Amino acid sequence: MLLDQNIRKWLINFFGSNVRFDEPMSKHTYYKIGGPAEAFVTPGSFEQLTELVSWSEEKNIPYIVIGDGSNLLVRDKGIQGIVIVLTKCLDKVSRIKSENESVIITAMAGVRTQTLCRFAIEKGLSGMNFALGIPGTVGGAIMMNAGTSLGSISDILESVNVLPSSGPVLKIEKDDIDFSYRNLSWKNEMIIPGNGDPIILEGFFRLGMSDTLQLKKEADIILKKKNESQPTKMPGAGCFFKNPPSGKTAGQLIDMAGLKGARVGGAEISAKHANFIVNTGNASASEILSLMQLVQETVFHKFNINLLPEVKIVGI
Ligand SMILES: Cc1cc2nc3c(=O)[nH]c(=O)nc-3n(C[C@H](O)[C@H](O)[C@H](O)COP(=O)(O)OP(=O)(O)OC[C@H]3O[C@@H](n4cnc5c(N)ncnc54)[C@H](O)[C@@H]3O)c2cc1C
């Protein structure tokens, strides 16, 4: 345990009902899995967030910012330190300006990606439909460079505002961000003071001008296809493994290895989409991880390919 009574007192005084202790992370992940977070804080304002970050740094308390937990597997013994969620304090999306043939909009990190998609459709702005059906928040989507075969966040992102672990808010332009498949890293880490990854506060996106009716038609087709091909109703975290850089997709390799339907306890490889490891009811994180290992070993043995998880695995 890292948080003693004094620390807990400070958190209660400062955050009141916005802090919970020993909060089961199974309540905050799409997997419905995960041991307790020592403290779970939902800051009510940007000022509360900055105060929490500088106080945690000063006291040397680890913290992690999460979105909706739709790409997260929390281990069974939970998370030491503080889990921070931004959905209360950073929840605005707005149009900033028109530029030539495009429009710049901003969405704060706590906004749901689907809210941003709907906003774009309602305003007749194109470029966001690729993200239809991707759960989670804008912060999580930027961090994961979320996307589909139709596009990804890096196609439309112009810049981000981040909060480093020390110092003021920084604006980072797209040129200073290295985007790769379902991943983001900062090109020049020296420009970001403090330790570790900064917190993403908001993204600025460049969208095209289109027509709401046309975008809605496109949206219906995209969502229908997603629901038909993925087990979206089962607790899980989307595609578990990253696709290898070339050749077959992770799902195809797992299918060819004969692993569809394979189980460890309550963890199962979906029969609908082989790259989904789902929780059939009462799976533990360690069962999901054992199944992950079984997939990795089998695929490596058969095809000499090392599958890497796309899902972020956190906790102890
Ligand atoms: C049914 C289903 C379908 C899915 N389909 C897709 C898909 O088609 N394409 C796709 O790319 N993904 C897909 N996913 C995965 C997931 O929805 C995306 O990765 C999503 O963008 C994650 O957002 P989140 O807010 O839930 O992030 P979380 O899962 O909460 O966090 C993901 C990572 O981002 C970090 N993070 C979150 N917010 C911040 C922030 N503000 N600052 C710094 N770090 C932050 C977290 O620490 C963590 O490391 C799917 C998941 C499910 C369950």
The ligand as a Gaussian input file, in Angstrom:
#p B3LYP/6-31G(d) Opt

LIG

0 1
 C      -15.775000      -3.581000     -28.489000
 C      -14.500000      -2.807000     -28.712000
 C      -14.174000      -2.399000     -30.005000
 C      -12.982000      -1.692000     -30.236000
 N      -12.675000      -1.311000     -31.523000
 C      -11.556000      -0.612000     -31.741000
 C      -11.216000      -0.197000     -33.082000
 O      -11.924000      -0.458000     -34.045000
 N      -10.042000       0.498000     -33.248000
 C       -9.237000       0.837000     -32.204000
 O       -8.205000       1.487000     -32.418000
 N       -9.530000       0.457000     -30.933000
 C      -10.662000      -0.245000     -30.685000
 N      -10.955000      -0.637000     -29.399000
 C      -10.008000      -0.325000     -28.301000
 C      -10.316000       0.994000     -27.541000
 O      -11.682000       1.287000     -27.610000
 C       -9.497000       2.172000     -28.075000
 O       -8.131000       1.945000     -27.956000
 C       -9.882000       3.483000     -27.319000
 O       -9.430000       4.575000     -28.059000
 C       -9.341000       3.547000     -25.899000
 O       -9.903000       4.669000     -25.260000
 P      -10.161000       4.705000     -23.685000
 O      -10.619000       6.076000     -23.330000
 O      -11.069000       3.607000     -23.274000
 O       -8.695000       4.461000     -23.150000
 P       -8.230000       3.509000     -21.953000
 O       -8.470000       2.093000     -22.333000
 O       -8.815000       3.971000     -20.678000
 O       -6.664000       3.803000     -21.955000
 C       -5.838000       3.406000     -23.015000
 C       -4.428000       3.950000     -22.775000
 O       -4.414000       5.366000     -22.925000
 C       -3.946000       5.997000     -21.728000
 N       -4.714000       7.243000     -21.607000
 C       -6.053000       7.378000     -21.663000
 N       -6.403000       8.673000     -21.579000
 C       -5.246000       9.373000     -21.441000
 C       -4.932000      10.761000     -21.312000
 N       -5.885000      11.712000     -21.286000
 N       -3.632000      11.122000     -21.204000
 C       -2.648000      10.188000     -21.222000
 N       -2.883000       8.857000     -21.345000
 C       -4.170000       8.463000     -21.461000
 C       -4.192000       4.994000     -20.619000
 O       -3.307000       5.173000     -19.535000
 C       -3.901000       3.683000     -21.361000
 O       -2.522000       3.454000     -21.447000
 C      -12.130000      -1.358000     -29.142000
 C      -12.486000      -1.753000     -27.840000
 C      -13.658000      -2.461000     -27.619000
 C      -14.020000      -2.851000     -26.217000

